[in-house]
């Protein structure tokens, strides 16, 4: 079972500002991710640049697509970073997420979100054998 631990953006992260004692926070993050790696559950993780360096693609009527350059106004709906883990159960993922360091620094209000990823078998019966084979060829299993 794969889970994504999502770090929510803040006005500071959107402005490209790091917390006051960034080195201490990064040390905690490094230790946490080292523990994940030692346990064999870490798949990936990274911080995201502010939305001012990104864009969205809006799908409109027909096949029309529109590019919307950042920054984006609703900070609380943005992602500042993520950690991707693979665990044996939801409970194991919950335990790892409880240990995630506060992403904005000690004693500061913050929130992370954890979401389970779909696995290939979740689509069993929905895909034709041709579509299934196409996904398997490119490494989805």
Secondary structure, 3 states (H helix, E strand, C coil): CEEEEEEECCHHHHCCCCCCCHHHHHHHHHHHHHHHHHHCCEEEEEECCCHHHCEEEEECCCCCEEEEECCCCCHHHCEEEEEEEECCCHHHHHHHHHCCCCCCCCCCCCCEEEEECCCHHHHCCCCCHHHHHHHHHCCCC
